[in-house]
Amino acid sequence: MLIVKNTNDLTPKELVKIFMLRTSVFVVEQNCPYQEVDTDDLNDIHVVLVDDKTNNINAYTRIIDHDKYVSFGRVIVAKNYRKQGLGNKIVAETLNVINKKIS
């Protein structure tokens, strides 16, 4: 299932799940301590692939509107879902959202 929501539209549970995944991959797994959650998170668009059976996040990106341009980052595929083509899928979905936003 694909979920596309602005930060303000996410439930607290959805936001915590996103932050937990990002921290587990970018800080813990990659052994790179830094401020993972930042002020960009206050008004981003979050693109999330969720496993329909388990309700776990499969893959994730965030889109940031910088007024003059749009960027995306924080591309993640959860460890248990890697090697299934979900990286390509989440990037394609993210680009579709961006294209609709700027059209």
N, C-alpha and C positions, 0 to 999 in steps of 0.2 A: 504494500500500500504506500502511495506517495502522499506526503504531507508537506504543504508549503504554507508557512505562516510567518507573519511579522512577530517580533519578540512579544509585543503586547497582546497578541492573540494566542500565544502558547499558554497552556495550563502550567501551574507551578511544577507539577509532576513531569510534564514533557520537558520543561526547561532544565530541571535537575538531571533527568536522564541524558540530555544532550551534554551538559557540563561534565557529568561523570564520564561519559564516553570520551570526550575531548581530553580530559585530564588523564584518563587511563592510557590513552594512546600517546598524546603529545608530551606529557610530563613523565609519567611512570614508565611506559614501554620504551620510549625513546630516550629515557634518562636525561631529560633536558628541563631542569627546573627553571621556570619563568612564569610570569603572570599570564596564565592561559585565558582567563576571562577578562575582557577589557571593555572600555567604554563603547566600542563599536557594537557590542552585544545589546546595547540599549535600544537600538532601532534597526536591527538587521532583518533580512528575510532568511528564514531557516528552511532548507530543503532536506527532507528526511525520508529515507526508505525504511519502512517498518515491516518486520516479519508478521504476516497475518496470523500465524499460528501462535507465536510466543509473545507478540507485542514488543519484542526487542528491536532496537534500532540496528538495521543492517548497515546503512551508509548515511553520510551526512555531509552537507556543505552549508556555508553561510554566504549570503550576498550582501554587499555593502554598497549603498548609494552615496557616492562622494559629491553629489550635486553635478559636477561637470563630467563625471564618468562613473561607471559601475564596475565593481570587481567582485571576485568570489575567492574563497579560500577555506581553510580548515577542512580540506577534503579528507574524509575518513571512511574506511570500510572496517567495521568491527572485526576483531581477530577471528571469531568463529565463522565469519561469512566471506573470508578472503578466498581468492582463486575461483570465483564464480562469475566474474565479469561485472560485479556491482560497481567497481570504480568507474568503468566506462559508462554504466547506466546513470549513476548519480551526476557525473559531469554532464552528460547529454541532457538530463532533466534540468540541471541548473542553467545550462545555456538556453534551453527552451524558455525558462522563466525569465531570464534576462532579456531575451529577444522580444518576448511579449511586453515586458516592462518598457523597453525603449521604442517600441513600435507605435 
